[in-house]
Amino acid sequence: MWRSIIDAPFAQDIELAVIDNEGVHALVFPCQRIFGGWVDARGGNKLDVHPTHWRRWLAEEFHAGGRAIGH
């Protein structure tokens, strides 16, 4: 279930939904909320994203092709 980005937890692997010039989609890698923004949970690189929603990251569902926001 997707939740409002306002309620996103800190320091936990989560999946982010973002809106960009291609529309709405989920990022295909785990992210973490930090004070002042977001990082890629795999390596800690800061992300330049503006997410709208989040949900718990389910590592067992990850695959190279990513996941659609509707799943």
N, CA, C, O and CB atoms as a CASP TS submission, in Angstrom:
PFRMAT TS
TARGET T0000
AUTHOR 0000-0000-0000
METHOD Language model
MODEL 1
PARENT N/A
ATOM      1  N   MET     1       0.840  -1.166   0.000  1.00  0.00           N
ATOM      2  CA  MET     1       0.000   0.000   0.000  1.00  0.00           C
ATOM      3  C   MET     1       0.901   1.251   0.000  1.00  0.00           C
ATOM      4  O   MET     1       1.827   1.362   0.803  1.00  0.00           O
ATOM      5  CB  MET     1      -0.964  -0.014   1.224  1.00  0.00           C
ATOM      6  N   TRP     2       0.616   2.160  -0.890  1.00  0.00           N
ATOM      7  CA  TRP     2       1.362   3.408  -0.971  1.00  0.00           C
ATOM      8  C   TRP     2       0.888   4.374   0.109  1.00  0.00           C
ATOM      9  O   TRP     2      -0.306   4.465   0.393  1.00  0.00           O
ATOM     10  CB  TRP     2       1.210   4.042  -2.366  1.00  0.00           C
ATOM     11  N   ARG     3       1.844   5.100   0.714  1.00  0.00           N
ATOM     12  CA  ARG     3       1.534   6.060   1.767  1.00  0.00           C
ATOM     13  C   ARG     3       2.056   7.438   1.376  1.00  0.00           C
ATOM     14  O   ARG     3       2.918   7.568   0.508  1.00  0.00           O
ATOM     15  CB  ARG     3       2.141   5.610   3.116  1.00  0.00           C
ATOM     16  N   SER     4       1.524   8.451   2.025  1.00  0.00           N
ATOM     17  CA  SER     4       1.954   9.822   1.774  1.00  0.00           C
ATOM     18  C   SER     4       3.423   9.987   2.151  1.00  0.00           C
ATOM     19  O   SER     4       3.880   9.438   3.153  1.00  0.00           O
ATOM     20  CB  SER     4       1.080  10.821   2.561  1.00  0.00           C
ATOM     21  N   ILE     5       4.151  10.741   1.345  1.00  0.00           N
ATOM     22  CA  ILE     5       5.577  10.942   1.575  1.00  0.00           C
ATOM     23  C   ILE     5       5.846  11.642   2.905  1.00  0.00           C
ATOM     24  O   ILE     5       6.931  11.505   3.470  1.00  0.00           O
ATOM     25  CB  ILE     5       6.180  11.748   0.436  1.00  0.00           C
ATOM     26  N   ILE     6       4.880  12.379   3.399  1.00  0.00           N
ATOM     27  CA  ILE     6       5.034  13.074   4.687  1.00  0.00           C
ATOM     28  C   ILE     6       5.306  12.090   5.818  1.00  0.00           C
ATOM     29  O   ILE     6       5.998  12.423   6.780  1.00  0.00           O
ATOM     30  CB  ILE     6       3.779  13.897   5.006  1.00  0.00           C
ATOM     31  N   ASP     7       4.765  10.883   5.705  1.00  0.00           N
ATOM     32  CA  ASP     7       4.896   9.873   6.753  1.00  0.00           C
ATOM     33  C   ASP     7       6.084   8.934   6.552  1.00  0.00           C
ATOM     34  O   ASP     7       6.223   7.965   7.298  1.00  0.00           O
ATOM     35  CB  ASP     7       3.636   9.067   6.830  1.00  0.00           C
ATOM     36  N   ALA     8       6.937   9.192   5.574  1.00  0.00           N
ATOM     37  CA  ALA     8       8.054   8.287   5.287  1.00  0.00           C
ATOM     38  C   ALA     8       9.015   8.212   6.475  1.00  0.00           C
ATOM     39  O   ALA     8       9.376   9.236   7.055  1.00  0.00           O
ATOM     40  CB  ALA     8       8.808   8.747   4.023  1.00  0.00           C
ATOM     41  N   PRO     9       9.426   6.996   6.830  1.00  0.00           N
ATOM     42  CA  PRO     9      10.343   6.838   7.962  1.00  0.00           C
ATOM     43  C   PRO     9      11.779   7.212   7.584  1.00  0.00           C
ATOM     44  O   PRO     9      12.131   7.242   6.405  1.00  0.00           O
ATOM     45  CB  PRO     9      10.300   5.397   8.477  1.00  0.00           C
ATOM     46  N   PHE    10      12.582   7.488   8.570  1.00  0.00           N
ATOM     47  CA  PHE    10      14.003   7.747   8.381  1.00  0.00           C
ATOM     48  C   PHE    10      14.779   6.441   8.565  1.00  0.00           C
ATOM     49  O   PHE    10      14.371   5.565   9.328  1.00  0.00           O
ATOM     50  CB  PHE    10      14.507   8.839   9.372  1.00  0.00           C
ATOM     51  N   ALA    11      15.910   6.327   7.851  1.00  0.00           N
ATOM     52  CA  ALA    11      16.873   5.240   8.033  1.00  0.00           C
ATOM     53  C   ALA    11      16.264   3.845   7.884  1.00  0.00           C
ATOM     54  O   ALA    11      16.643   2.918   8.600  1.00  0.00           O
ATOM     55  CB  ALA    11      17.507   5.357   9.388  1.00  0.00           C
ATOM     56  N   GLN    12      15.320   3.699   6.952  1.00  0.00           N
ATOM     57  CA  GLN    12      14.745   2.396   6.621  1.00  0.00           C
ATOM     58  C   GLN    12      14.700   2.277   5.112  1.00  0.00           C
ATOM     59  O   GLN    12      14.459   3.266   4.419  1.00  0.00           O
ATOM     60  CB  GLN    12      13.320   2.218   7.244  1.00  0.00           C
ATOM     61  N   ASP    13      14.930   1.079   4.593  1.00  0.00           N
ATOM     62  CA  ASP    13      14.821   0.865   3.150  1.00  0.00           C
ATOM     63  C   ASP    13      13.354   0.942   2.750  1.00  0.00           C
ATOM     64  O   ASP    13      12.518   0.197   3.261  1.00  0.00           O
ATOM     65  CB  ASP    13      15.439  -0.506   2.735  1.00  0.00           C
ATOM     66  N   ILE    14      13.052   1.863   1.819  1.00  0.00           N
ATOM     67  CA  ILE    14      11.688   2.012   1.329  1.00  0.00           C
ATOM     68  C   ILE    14      11.713   2.178  -0.192  1.00  0.00           C
ATOM     69  O   ILE    14      12.752   2.469  -0.783  1.00  0.00           O
ATOM     70  CB  ILE    14      10.985   3.222   2.008  1.00  0.00           C
ATOM     71  N   GLU    15      10.570   1.992  -0.795  1.00  0.00           N
ATOM     72  CA  GLU    15      10.388   2.198  -2.234  1.00  0.00           C
ATOM     73  C   GLU    15       9.715   3.552  -2.424  1.00  0.00           C
ATOM     74  O   GLU    15       8.745   3.872  -1.737  1.00  0.00           O
ATOM     75  CB  GLU    15       9.536   1.040  -2.885  1.00  0.00           C
ATOM     76  N   LEU    16      10.232   4.341  -3.355  1.00  0.00           N
ATOM     77  CA  LEU    16       9.686   5.668  -3.600  1.00  0.00           C
ATOM     78  C   LEU    16       8.955   5.740  -4.922  1.00  0.00           C
ATOM     79  O   LEU    16       9.372   5.133  -5.908  1.00  0.00           O
ATOM     80  CB  LEU    16      10.784   6.700  -3.567  1.00  0.00           C
ATOM     81  N   ALA    17       7.858   6.487  -4.941  1.00  0.00           N
ATOM     82  CA  ALA    17       7.157   6.836  -6.171  1.00  0.00           C
ATOM     83  C   ALA    17       7.489   8.290  -6.471  1.00  0.00           C
ATOM     84  O   ALA    17       7.396   9.153  -5.598  1.00  0.00           O
ATOM     85  CB  ALA    17       5.597   6.608  -6.046  1.00  0.00           C
ATOM     86  N   VAL    18       7.874   8.548  -7.702  1.00  0.00           N
ATOM     87  CA  VAL    18       8.247   9.902  -8.102  1.00  0.00           C
ATOM     88  C   VAL    18       7.479  10.318  -9.343  1.00  0.00           C
ATOM     89  O   VAL    18       7.008   9.480 -10.112  1.00  0.00           O
ATOM     90  CB  VAL    18       9.756   9.997  -8.354  1.00  0.00           C
ATOM     91  N   ILE    19       7.362  11.615  -9.523  1.00  0.00           N
ATOM     92  CA  ILE    19       6.789  12.176 -10.742  1.00  0.00           C
ATOM     93  C   ILE    19       7.904  12.941 -11.434  1.00  0.00           C
ATOM     94  O   ILE    19       8.532  13.819 -10.842  1.00  0.00           O
ATOM     95  CB  ILE    19       5.544  13.103 -10.440  1.00  0.00           C
ATOM     96  N   ASP    20       8.142  12.598 -12.691  1.00  0.00           N
ATOM     97  CA  ASP    20       9.142  13.329 -13.469  1.00  0.00           C
ATOM     98  C   ASP    20       8.590  13.589 -14.862  1.00  0.00           C
ATOM     99  O   ASP    20       7.389  13.443 -15.088  1.00  0.00           O
ATOM    100  CB  ASP    20      10.483  12.543 -13.544  1.00  0.00           C
ATOM    101  N   ASN    21       9.445  13.968 -15.790  1.00  0.00           N
ATOM    102  CA  ASN    21       8.966  14.305 -17.134  1.00  0.00           C
ATOM    103  C   ASN    21       8.408  13.097 -17.885  1.00  0.00           C
ATOM    104  O   ASN    21       7.801  13.259 -18.944  1.00  0.00           O
ATOM    105  CB  ASN    21      10.089  14.922 -17.937  1.00  0.00           C
ATOM    106  N   GLU    22       8.602  11.903 -17.360  1.00  0.00           N
ATOM    107  CA  GLU    22       8.048  10.689 -17.973  1.00  0.00           C
ATOM    108  C   GLU    22       6.766  10.228 -17.296  1.00  0.00           C
ATOM    109  O   GLU    22       6.160   9.245 -17.722  1.00  0.00           O
ATOM    110  CB  GLU    22       9.070   9.572 -17.930  1.00  0.00           C
ATOM    111  N   GLY    23       6.350  10.926 -16.250  1.00  0.00           N
ATOM    112  CA  GLY    23       5.135  10.562 -15.540  1.00  0.00           C
ATOM    113  C   GLY    23       5.421  10.033 -14.151  1.00  0.00           C
ATOM    114  O   GLY    23       6.466  10.327 -13.569  1.00  0.00           O
ATOM    115  N   VAL    24       4.485   9.247 -13.613  1.00  0.00           N
ATOM    116  CA  VAL    24       4.608   8.679 -12.277  1.00  0.00           C
ATOM    117  C   VAL    24       5.204   7.282 -12.388  1.00  0.00           C
ATOM    118  O   VAL    24       4.747   6.468 -13.191  1.00  0.00           O
ATOM    119  CB  VAL    24       3.232   8.639 -11.556  1.00  0.00           C
ATOM    120  N   HIS    25       6.225   7.008 -11.581  1.00  0.00           N
ATOM    121  CA  HIS    25       6.787   5.661 -11.557  1.00  0.00           C
ATOM    122  C   HIS    25       7.503   5.416 -10.240  1.00  0.00           C
ATOM    123  O   HIS    25       7.844   6.352  -9.518  1.00  0.00           O
ATOM    124  CB  HIS    25       7.750   5.450 -12.736  1.00  0.00           C
ATOM    125  N   ALA    26       7.726   4.144  -9.940  1.00  0.00           N
ATOM    126  CA  ALA    26       8.450   3.743  -8.735  1.00  0.00           C
ATOM    127  C   ALA    26       9.923   3.566  -9.076  1.00  0.00           C
ATOM    128  O   ALA    26      10.267   3.047 -10.138  1.00  0.00           O
ATOM    129  CB  ALA    26       7.862   2.432  -8.135  1.00  0.00           C
ATOM    130  N   LEU    27      10.784   4.000  -8.171  1.00  0.00           N
ATOM    131  CA  LEU    27      12.208   3.752  -8.350  1.00  0.00           C
ATOM    132  C   LEU    27      12.472   2.263  -8.152  1.00  0.00           C
ATOM    133  O   LEU    27      11.803   1.621  -7.343  1.00  0.00           O
ATOM    134  CB  LEU    27      13.057   4.608  -7.360  1.00  0.00           C
ATOM    135  N   VAL    28      13.439   1.706  -8.880  1.00  0.00           N
ATOM    136  CA  VAL    28      13.667   0.262  -8.884  1.00  0.00           C
ATOM    137  C   VAL    28      14.763  -0.169  -7.912  1.00  0.00           C
ATOM    138  O   VAL    28      15.288  -1.278  -8.013  1.00  0.00           O
ATOM    139  CB  VAL    28      14.022  -0.195 -10.278  1.00  0.00           C
ATOM    140  N   PHE    29      15.100   0.697  -6.985  1.00  0.00           N
ATOM    141  CA  PHE    29      16.109   0.378  -5.979  1.00  0.00           C
ATOM    142  C   PHE    29      15.644   0.955  -4.641  1.00  0.00           C
ATOM    143  O   PHE    29      14.870   1.911  -4.614  1.00  0.00           O
ATOM    144  CB  PHE    29      17.521   0.945  -6.383  1.00  0.00           C
ATOM    145  N   PRO    30      16.113   0.378  -3.536  1.00  0.00           N
ATOM    146  CA  PRO    30      15.688   0.874  -2.228  1.00  0.00           C
ATOM    147  C   PRO    30      16.295   2.237  -1.922  1.00  0.00           C
ATOM    148  O   PRO    30      17.427   2.528  -2.308  1.00  0.00           O
ATOM    149  CB  PRO    30      16.069  -0.120  -1.139  1.00  0.00           C
ATOM    150  N   CYS    31      15.531   3.060  -1.227  1.00  0.00           N
ATOM    151  CA  CYS    31      15.971   4.405  -0.845  1.00  0.00           C
ATOM    152  C   CYS    31      15.814   4.561   0.656  1.00  0.00           C
ATOM    153  O   CYS    31      15.073   3.818   1.300  1.00  0.00           O
ATOM    154  CB  CYS    31      15.164   5.504  -1.602  1.00  0.00           C
ATOM    155  N   GLN    32      16.523   5.540   1.204  1.00  0.00           N
ATOM    156  CA  GLN    32      16.362   5.885   2.612  1.00  0.00           C
ATOM    157  C   GLN    32      16.201   7.387   2.746  1.00  0.00           C
ATOM    158  O   GLN    32      16.846   8.172   2.051  1.00  0.00           O
ATOM    159  CB  GLN    32      17.564   5.388   3.447  1.00  0.00           C
ATOM    160  N   ARG    33      15.325   7.761   3.657  1.00  0.00           N
ATOM    161  CA  ARG    33      15.128   9.172   3.968  1.00  0.00           C
ATOM    162  C   ARG    33      16.195   9.602   4.972  1.00  0.00           C
ATOM    163  O   ARG    33      16.445   8.915   5.962  1.00  0.00           O
ATOM    164  CB  ARG    33      13.692   9.432   4.528  1.00  0.00           C
ATOM    165  N   ILE    34      16.807  10.728   4.709  1.00  0.00           N
ATOM    166  CA  ILE    34      17.778  11.321   5.627  1.00  0.00           C
ATOM    167  C   ILE    34      17.358  12.768   5.869  1.00  0.00           C
ATOM    168  O   ILE    34      16.529  13.305   5.135  1.00  0.00           O
ATOM    169  CB  ILE    34      19.246  11.238   5.055  1.00  0.00           C
ATOM    170  N   PHE    35      17.917  13.389   6.878  1.00  0.00           N
ATOM    171  CA  PHE    35      17.613  14.804   7.082  1.00  0.00           C
ATOM    172  C   PHE    35      18.124  15.570   5.876  1.00  0.00           C
ATOM    173  O   PHE    35      19.312  15.518   5.560  1.00  0.00           O
ATOM    174  CB  PHE    35      18.249  15.347   8.407  1.00  0.00           C
ATOM    175  N   GLY    36      17.239  16.275   5.207  1.00  0.00           N
ATOM    176  CA  GLY    36      17.614  17.060   4.043  1.00  0.00           C
ATOM    177  C   GLY    36      17.430  16.364   2.713  1.00  0.00           C
ATOM    178  O   GLY    36      17.798  16.928   1.682  1.00  0.00           O
ATOM    179  N   GLY    37      16.871  15.151   2.690  1.00  0.00           N
ATOM    180  CA  GLY    37      16.646  14.518   1.393  1.00  0.00           C
ATOM    181  C   GLY    37      16.584  13.010   1.427  1.00  0.00           C
ATOM    182  O   GLY    37      16.079  12.399   2.368  1.00  0.00           O
ATOM    183  N   TRP    38      17.123  12.422   0.349  1.00  0.00           N
ATOM    184  CA  TRP    38      17.019  10.984   0.105  1.00  0.00           C
ATOM    185  C   TRP    38      18.342  10.438  -0.388  1.00  0.00           C
ATOM    186  O   TRP    38      19.103  11.134  -1.060  1.00  0.00           O
ATOM    187  CB  TRP    38      15.911  10.681  -0.908  1.00  0.00           C
ATOM    188  N   VAL    39      18.615   9.166  -0.044  1.00  0.00           N
ATOM    189  CA  VAL    39      19.808   8.490  -0.546  1.00  0.00           C
ATOM    190  C   VAL    39      19.426   7.133  -1.112  1.00  0.00           C
ATOM    191  O   VAL    39      18.417   6.540  -0.731  1.00  0.00           O
ATOM    192  CB  VAL    39      20.865   8.335   0.568  1.00  0.00           C
ATOM    193  N   ASP    40      20.260   6.654  -2.035  1.00  0.00           N
ATOM    194  CA  ASP    40      20.165   5.296  -2.558  1.00  0.00           C
ATOM    195  C   ASP    40      20.667   4.383  -1.448  1.00  0.00           C
ATOM    196  O   ASP    40      21.822   4.494  -1.037  1.00  0.00           O
ATOM    197  CB  ASP    40      20.996   5.109  -3.902  1.00  0.00           C
ATOM    198  N   ALA    41      19.828   3.492  -0.960  1.00  0.00           N
ATOM    199  CA  ALA    41      20.192   2.635   0.164  1.00  0.00           C
ATOM    200  C   ALA    41      21.306   1.655  -0.180  1.00  0.00           C
ATOM    201  O   ALA    41      21.941   1.111   0.723  1.00  0.00           O
ATOM    202  CB  ALA    41      18.983   1.876   0.642  1.00  0.00           C
ATOM    203  N   ARG    42      21.553   1.418  -1.450  1.00  0.00           N
ATOM    204  CA  ARG    42      22.590   0.455  -1.846  1.00  0.00           C
ATOM    205  C   ARG    42      23.992   1.000  -1.629  1.00  0.00           C
ATOM    206  O   ARG    42      24.912   0.235  -1.336  1.00  0.00           O
ATOM    207  CB  ARG    42      22.416   0.068  -3.303  1.00  0.00           C
ATOM    208  N   GLY    43      24.171   2.305  -1.769  1.00  0.00           N
ATOM    209  CA  GLY    43      25.518   2.856  -1.653  1.00  0.00           C
ATOM    210  C   GLY    43      25.595   4.179  -0.928  1.00  0.00           C
ATOM    211  O   GLY    43      26.687   4.698  -0.697  1.00  0.00           O
ATOM    212  N   GLY    44      24.446   4.736  -0.563  1.00  0.00           N
ATOM    213  CA  GLY    44      24.433   5.978   0.190  1.00  0.00           C
ATOM    214  C   GLY    44      24.552   7.242  -0.637  1.00  0.00           C
ATOM    215  O   GLY    44      24.692   8.332  -0.082  1.00  0.00           O
ATOM    216  N   ASN    45      24.497   7.112  -1.977  1.00  0.00           N
ATOM    217  CA  ASN    45      24.585   8.306  -2.834  1.00  0.00           C
ATOM    218  C   ASN    45      23.326   9.151  -2.697  1.00  0.00           C
ATOM    219  O   ASN    45      22.212   8.630  -2.740  1.00  0.00           O
ATOM    220  CB  ASN    45      24.798   7.907  -4.314  1.00  0.00           C
ATOM    221  N   LYS    46      23.507  10.451  -2.533  1.00  0.00           N
ATOM    222  CA  LYS    46      22.378  11.377  -2.418  1.00  0.00           C
ATOM    223  C   LYS    46      21.590  11.396  -3.727  1.00  0.00           C
ATOM    224  O   LYS    46      22.177  11.365  -4.809  1.00  0.00           O
ATOM    225  CB  LYS    46      22.871  12.809  -2.058  1.00  0.00           C
ATOM    226  N   LEU    47      20.273  11.445  -3.629  1.00  0.00           N
ATOM    227  CA  LEU    47      19.389  11.445  -4.785  1.00  0.00           C
ATOM    228  C   LEU    47      18.745  12.811  -4.979  1.00  0.00           C
ATOM    229  O   LEU    47      18.383  13.482  -4.012  1.00  0.00           O
ATOM    230  CB  LEU    47      18.314  10.373  -4.635  1.00  0.00           C
ATOM    231  N   ASP    48      18.609  13.207  -6.215  1.00  0.00           N
ATOM    232  CA  ASP    48      17.896  14.438  -6.554  1.00  0.00           C
ATOM    233  C   ASP    48      16.505  14.040  -7.035  1.00  0.00           C
ATOM    234  O   ASP    48      16.226  14.039  -8.233  1.00  0.00           O
ATOM    235  CB  ASP    48      18.666  15.277  -7.649  1.00  0.00           C
ATOM    236  N   VAL    49      15.643  13.704  -6.086  1.00  0.00           N
ATOM    237  CA  VAL    49      14.284  13.259  -6.402  1.00  0.00           C
ATOM    238  C   VAL    49      13.291  14.026  -5.545  1.00  0.00           C
ATOM    239  O   VAL    49      13.638  14.579  -4.502  1.00  0.00           O
ATOM    240  CB  VAL    49      14.129  11.730  -6.179  1.00  0.00           C
ATOM    241  N   HIS    50      12.059  14.044  -6.007  1.00  0.00           N
ATOM    242  CA  HIS    50      10.966  14.678  -5.285  1.00  0.00           C
ATOM    243  C   HIS    50       9.816  13.664  -5.222  1.00  0.00           C
ATOM    244  O   HIS    50       8.860  13.747  -5.993  1.00  0.00           O
ATOM    245  CB  HIS    50      10.517  16.032  -5.979  1.00  0.00           C
ATOM    246  N   PRO    51       9.923  12.718  -4.306  1.00  0.00           N
ATOM    247  CA  PRO    51       8.924  11.644  -4.239  1.00  0.00           C
ATOM    248  C   PRO    51       7.566  12.140  -3.751  1.00  0.00           C
ATOM    249  O   PRO    51       7.456  13.142  -3.044  1.00  0.00           O
ATOM    250  CB  PRO    51       9.416  10.534  -3.327  1.00  0.00           C
ATOM    251  N   THR    52       6.550  11.408  -4.153  1.00  0.00           N
ATOM    252  CA  THR    52       5.183  11.732  -3.758  1.00  0.00           C
ATOM    253  C   THR    52       4.610  10.716  -2.783  1.00  0.00           C
ATOM    254  O   THR    52       3.765  11.061  -1.956  1.00  0.00           O
ATOM    255  CB  THR    52       4.300  11.820  -4.978  1.00  0.00           C
ATOM    256  N   HIS    53       5.059   9.465  -2.868  1.00  0.00           N
ATOM    257  CA  HIS    53       4.539   8.381  -2.040  1.00  0.00           C
ATOM    258  C   HIS    53       5.659   7.392  -1.729  1.00  0.00           C
ATOM    259  O   HIS    53       6.711   7.406  -2.368  1.00  0.00           O
ATOM    260  CB  HIS    53       3.358   7.665  -2.744  1.00  0.00           C
ATOM    261  N   TRP    54       5.421   6.542  -0.746  1.00  0.00           N
ATOM    262  CA  TRP    54       6.384   5.517  -0.391  1.00  0.00           C
ATOM    263  C   TRP    54       5.649   4.271   0.068  1.00  0.00           C
ATOM    264  O   TRP    54       4.466   4.314   0.405  1.00  0.00           O
ATOM    265  CB  TRP    54       7.345   6.018   0.700  1.00  0.00           C
ATOM    266  N   ARG    55       6.374   3.160   0.075  1.00  0.00           N
ATOM    267  CA  ARG    55       5.893   1.924   0.677  1.00  0.00           C
ATOM    268  C   ARG    55       7.109   1.113   1.126  1.00  0.00           C
ATOM    269  O   ARG    55       8.242   1.396   0.739  1.00  0.00           O
ATOM    270  CB  ARG    55       5.001   1.108  -0.327  1.00  0.00           C
ATOM    271  N   ARG    56       6.848   0.108   1.942  1.00  0.00           N
ATOM    272  CA  ARG    56       7.922  -0.728   2.456  1.00  0.00           C
ATOM    273  C   ARG    56       8.645  -1.413   1.296  1.00  0.00           C
ATOM    274  O   ARG    56       8.008  -1.882   0.352  1.00  0.00           O
ATOM    275  CB  ARG    56       7.371  -1.777   3.452  1.00  0.00           C
ATOM    276  N   TRP    57       9.973  -1.467   1.369  1.00  0.00           N
ATOM    277  CA  TRP    57      10.767  -2.132   0.335  1.00  0.00           C
ATOM    278  C   TRP    57      10.698  -3.635   0.563  1.00  0.00           C
ATOM    279  O   TRP    57      10.999  -4.123   1.652  1.00  0.00           O
ATOM    280  CB  TRP    57      12.250  -1.634   0.346  1.00  0.00           C
ATOM    281  N   LEU    58      10.302  -4.352  -0.462  1.00  0.00           N
ATOM    282  CA  LEU    58      10.219  -5.808  -0.395  1.00  0.00           C
ATOM    283  C   LEU    58      11.322  -6.377  -1.267  1.00  0.00           C
ATOM    284  O   LEU    58      11.130  -6.567  -2.468  1.00  0.00           O
ATOM    285  CB  LEU    58       8.813  -6.327  -0.849  1.00  0.00           C
ATOM    286  N   ALA    59      12.460  -6.648  -0.682  1.00  0.00           N
ATOM    287  CA  ALA    59      13.648  -7.081  -1.419  1.00  0.00           C
ATOM    288  C   ALA    59      13.390  -8.327  -2.256  1.00  0.00           C
ATOM    289  O   ALA    59      13.944  -8.460  -3.348  1.00  0.00           O
ATOM    290  CB  ALA    59      14.786  -7.342  -0.458  1.00  0.00           C
ATOM    291  N   GLU    60      12.565  -9.236  -1.766  1.00  0.00           N
ATOM    292  CA  GLU    60      12.319 -10.465  -2.510  1.00  0.00           C
ATOM    293  C   GLU    60      11.559 -10.218  -3.810  1.00  0.00           C
ATOM    294  O   GLU    60      11.546 -11.081  -4.689  1.00  0.00           O
ATOM    295  CB  GLU    60      11.552 -11.441  -1.650  1.00  0.00           C
ATOM    296  N   GLU    61      10.927  -9.054  -3.945  1.00  0.00           N
ATOM    297  CA  GLU    61      10.196  -8.740  -5.168  1.00  0.00           C
ATOM    298  C   GLU    61      11.053  -8.003  -6.190  1.00  0.00           C
ATOM    299  O   GLU    61      10.629  -7.806  -7.329  1.00  0.00           O
ATOM    300  CB  GLU    61       8.978  -7.914  -4.838  1.00  0.00           C
ATOM    301  N   PHE    62      12.265  -7.591  -5.789  1.00  0.00           N
ATOM    302  CA  PHE    62      13.126  -6.828  -6.687  1.00  0.00           C
ATOM    303  C   PHE    62      13.607  -7.706  -7.826  1.00  0.00           C
ATOM    304  O   PHE    62      13.978  -8.862  -7.624  1.00  0.00           O
ATOM    305  CB  PHE    62      14.320  -6.239  -5.928  1.00  0.00           C
ATOM    306  N   HIS    63      13.596  -7.143  -9.023  1.00  0.00           N
ATOM    307  CA  HIS    63      14.176  -7.824 -10.179  1.00  0.00           C
ATOM    308  C   HIS    63      14.724  -6.772 -11.126  1.00  0.00           C
ATOM    309  O   HIS    63      14.382  -5.595 -11.008  1.00  0.00           O
ATOM    310  CB  HIS    63      13.125  -8.730 -10.897  1.00  0.00           C
ATOM    311  N   ALA    64      15.558  -7.173 -12.050  1.00  0.00           N
ATOM    312  CA  ALA    64      16.276  -6.249 -12.906  1.00  0.00           C
ATOM    313  C   ALA    64      15.355  -5.328 -13.691  1.00  0.00           C
ATOM    314  O   ALA    64      15.737  -4.200 -14.004  1.00  0.00           O
ATOM    315  CB  ALA    64      17.146  -7.010 -13.848  1.00  0.00           C
ATOM    316  N   GLY    65      14.164  -5.778 -14.012  1.00  0.00           N
ATOM    317  CA  GLY    65      13.255  -4.972 -14.802  1.00  0.00           C
ATOM    318  C   GLY    65      12.477  -3.951 -14.002  1.00  0.00           C
ATOM    319  O   GLY    65      11.735  -3.152 -14.573  1.00  0.00           O
ATOM    320  N   GLY    66      12.633  -3.962 -12.685  1.00  0.00           N
ATOM    321  CA  GLY    66      11.903  -3.002 -11.862  1.00  0.00           C
ATOM    322  C   GLY    66      10.482  -3.464 -11.601  1.00  0.00           C
ATOM    323  O   GLY    66      10.087  -4.562 -11.994  1.00  0.00           O
ATOM    324  N   ARG    67       9.718  -2.610 -10.930  1.00  0.00           N
ATOM    325  CA  ARG    67       8.330  -2.896 -10.625  1.00  0.00           C
ATOM    326  C   ARG    67       7.493  -1.695 -10.991  1.00  0.00           C
ATOM    327  O   ARG    67       7.916  -0.554 -10.799  1.00  0.00           O
ATOM    328  CB  ARG    67       8.146  -3.264  -9.143  1.00  0.00           C
ATOM    329  N   ALA    68       6.325  -1.939 -11.508  1.00  0.00           N
ATOM    330  CA  ALA    68       5.418  -0.839 -11.847  1.00  0.00           C
ATOM    331  C   ALA    68       4.753  -0.335 -10.574  1.00  0.00           C
ATOM    332  O   ALA    68       4.612  -1.077  -9.602  1.00  0.00           O
ATOM    333  CB  ALA    68       4.348  -1.290 -12.888  1.00  0.00           C
ATOM    334  N   ILE    69       4.350   0.914 -10.587  1.00  0.00           N
ATOM    335  CA  ILE    69       3.733   1.532  -9.408  1.00  0.00           C
ATOM    336  C   ILE    69       2.428   0.842  -9.021  1.00  0.00           C
ATOM    337  O   ILE    69       2.049   0.873  -7.850  1.00  0.00           O
ATOM    338  CB  ILE    69       3.475   3.014  -9.666  1.00  0.00           C
ATOM    339  N   GLY    70       1.752   0.240  -9.943  1.00  0.00           N
ATOM    340  CA  GLY    70       0.483  -0.407  -9.651  1.00  0.00           C
ATOM    341  C   GLY    70       0.615  -1.760  -8.980  1.00  0.00           C
ATOM    342  O   GLY    70      -0.401  -2.336  -8.591  1.00  0.00           O
ATOM    343  N   HIS    71       1.811  -2.291  -8.826  1.00  0.00           N
ATOM    344  CA  HIS    71       1.976  -3.630  -8.244  1.00  0.00           C
ATOM    345  C   HIS    71       2.061  -3.584  -6.758  1.00  0.00           C
ATOM    346  O   HIS    71       2.200  -4.625  -6.115  1.00  0.00           O
ATOM    347  CB  HIS    71       3.197  -4.301  -8.787  1.00  0.00           C
TER
END
